[in-house]
Amino acid sequence: MKKIPYNTALISGKELSYIQQVINNKQLSGNGIFTQKCHGWLEKNIGCQKALLTHSCTGALEMAAILCNIQPRDEIIMPSYTFVSTANAFVLRGGIPVFVDICLDTLNIDESLIEEAITSQTKVIVPVHYAGVACEMDKIMAIANQHNLFVVEDAAQALLSSYQDKPLGSIGHLSALSFHETKNIISGEGGALLINDQNFIERAQIIWEKGTNRHQFFQGIVDKYTWVDIGSSFLPSELIGAFLYAQLEKCKFINRKKKLLWNYYHQGFIELEKKGIIRRPIIPLNLKHNAHLYYLLLPSLAVRQNLIKYLKENDINTVFHYIPLHSSPAGKKYGRANTELNVTDDIADRLLRLPLFPTLDYNDCQKIIDLITKFFKK
Ligand SMILES: *Cc1c(COP(=O)(O)O)cnc(C)c1O
């Protein structure tokens, strides 16, 4: 029987010819023609002031932590239900992640719990747009403005999703995207820092190029190329930029294909939800999402274990995430939960992610729906 994987990378078609162009041009290091084309694409389609490609979303978040000037003991408010890099990037600068609970509908940070987590040490709020579904950005930006905090959007999963017609990644002071193989648009490993606050642009370019003023030097603004700030090698090679540009050109097509499959699942699980057995994702009004992933909330951890096993026996690979950061070994050591995180603890045990990738066959999609329906009939 044919195995259905959780994810398969989609190759859009032009990747090799763009990489060949880079090889022909013999300019392989970063910030060449394709990297700049990617920057232009992101700036145009997301509407950020400046985009910089990075090796990963992790790298983009690390740049954001440097730009926000995180000092030892500064506090960063974020959900616990997220990938480790959301927290790690700030911990590397001595910051303390302060975890708050999530909303039961979107599984995004509960904006009504942010204010009570703010102390005199708080510097940044990091909303994570889980599954490509937007956080309540109006409220979060209002809280940040009132308390003089920065907002760094972890938009790793949210390329071309929007909040009230504003693309995600264009709202916070800084935002981070991921092009990891498991995301909608990929370059193997890859990411981007998006800048929406003019004041960050010059320093971001310096941090990006190892703490040097290389950019200003090549623009003729300064006459010496030298070490001026902390930084690292955050920029990827042109080979990555070439691959990524071929993907970005197909972004709308890829998102559309995933959306159709997402809708197919959503329709297919109505009956199980009506019977009160499972819960489907909830998308608030006024949001456009990019169908990054499809999940079900199951009755319990035991049911999840049994269902994963049952699907595996039928050659279907499903996965779950995350171990909440506040209950992980490093999360306990470096961060703190502001209160009990009841919703986080509850859903982390019950969430199951189903296969969803642009080339997934509708027959396979139907097979998964039928098997899960059959499982709950038993
Ligand atoms: C994937 C992901 C990251 C990390 O992305 P990389 O590009 O692998 O570094 C960070 N945050 C969230 C929410 C993610 O889903």
The ligand as an SDF file (V2000), in Angstrom:
LIG
                    3D

 15 15  0  0  0  0  0  0  0  0999 V2000
    9.2700   26.6340   12.0830 C   0  0  0  0  0  0  0  0  0  0  0  0
    9.1490   27.6070   13.1780 C   0  0  0  0  0  0  0  0  0  0  0  0
   10.2580   28.3190   13.6790 C   0  0  0  0  0  0  0  0  0  0  0  0
   11.6720   28.0370   13.2610 C   0  0  0  0  0  0  0  0  0  0  0  0
   11.8960   28.1300   11.9160 O   0  0  0  0  0  0  0  0  0  0  0  0
   13.3370   27.7570   11.3100 P   0  0  0  0  0  0  0  0  0  0  0  0
   13.3180   28.4020    9.9850 O   0  0  0  0  0  0  0  0  0  0  0  0
   13.3940   26.2670   11.2640 O   0  0  0  0  0  0  0  0  0  0  0  0
   14.3700   28.3350   12.2120 O   0  0  0  0  0  0  0  0  0  0  0  0
   10.0480   29.2780   14.6370 C   0  0  0  0  0  0  0  0  0  0  0  0
    8.8200   29.5420   15.1170 N   0  0  0  0  0  0  0  0  0  0  0  0
    7.7330   28.8610   14.6890 C   0  0  0  0  0  0  0  0  0  0  0  0
    6.3880   29.2070   15.2450 C   0  0  0  0  0  0  0  0  0  0  0  0
    7.8670   27.8650   13.7160 C   0  0  0  0  0  0  0  0  0  0  0  0
    6.7950   27.1960   13.3030 O   0  0  0  0  0  0  0  0  0  0  0  0
  1  2  1  0
  2  3  1  0
  2 14  2  0
  3  4  1  0
  3 10  2  0
  4  5  1  0
  5  6  1  0
  6  7  2  0
  6  8  1  0
  6  9  1  0
 10 11  1  0
 11 12  2  0
 12 13  1  0
 12 14  1  0
 14 15  1  0
M  END
$$$$
